[in-house]
């Protein structure tokens, strides 16, 4: 019996060497392996020689290695890990080798998404602006014009007429805390009792959800005053 001594540095070290040794150990030719795996011979040779630049994208190369190992009954995971260590490729597809058509589609997709996002933002800004304008209108106090009395007037009667106009609909009006009816033409009129001396007439108007409009009128009741006069003269 003859023993063949083989140096350690002659043992298969690289992925390609180990694949070739595995194939030859089972007496499988490249032609037979090509027929079994349906992988072109040039790719099988590139794998065994370690010519990774002659191979397609890493995603496809991994599938070649799996098919190669599977055809020979070897551990697929072991050879995949060895390939990644040697090639330094863990990405599925190299960006610089993407097909031009795919790059164009990606650019179109990004542009389309950007345009859609901008449209949504514009619509949202418009809707928010409109809602803000509506809310502001709801919160604004109603406009009231008070015809009489004037501020700072003297009255010689204990009964004082208060008259005016509301410039908006659906308004609740109170004079000195008492609710006053508003006519169909938006006018109001009521009479308040005066006490001797200085009186403050308070007119309040509000809509639902709005702030309250408040008007004050100072009136001095003096029974001896024959003609109404103003404090502001």
QUIQUIFEN-V915110 format. One record per residue. N is the residue number from 1. BURIAL is I if it has 16 or more other ideal C-beta (glycine too) atoms within 10 Angstrom, else O. Layout:
n = (N N)
burial = (BURIAL BURIAL)
This chain:
n = (1 2 3 4 5 6 7 8 9 10 11 12 13 14 15 16 17 18 19 20 21 22 23 24 25 26 27 28 29 30 31 32 33 34 35 36 37 38 39 40 41 42 43 44 45 46 47 48 49 50 51 52 53 54 55 56 57 58 59 60 61 62 63 64 65 66 67 68 69 70 71 72 73 74 75 76 77 78 79 80 81 82 83 84 85 86 87 88 89 90 91 92 93 94 95 96 97 98 99 100 101 102 103 104 105 106 107 108 109 110 111 112 113 114 115 116 117 118 119 120 121 122 123 124 125 126 127 128 129 130 131 132 133 134 135 136 137 138 139 140 141 142 143 144 145 146 147 148 149 150 151 152 153 154 155 156 157 158 159 160 161 162 163 164 165 166 167 168 169 170 171 172 173 174 175 176 177 178 179 180 181 182 183 184 185 186 187 188 189 190 191 192 193 194 195 196 197 198 199 200 201 202 203 204 205 206 207 208 209 210 211 212 213 214 215 216 217 218 219 220 221 222 223 224 225 226 227 228 229 230 231 232 233)
burial = (O O O O O O O O O O O O O O I I O I I I O I I O O O O O O O O O I I O O I O I O O O I I O I I I O I O I O O I O O I O O I I O I I I I I I O I I O I O O O O I I O I I O O O O O I O O O O O O O O O O O O O O O O O O O O O O O O O O O O O O O O O O O O O O O O O O O O O O O O O O O I I O I O I O O I O O O I I I O O O O I O I O I O I O O O O I I I O I O O O O I O I O O O O O I O I O I O I O O O O I O I O I I I I I O O I O O I O O O I I I I I O O O O O O I O O O O O)
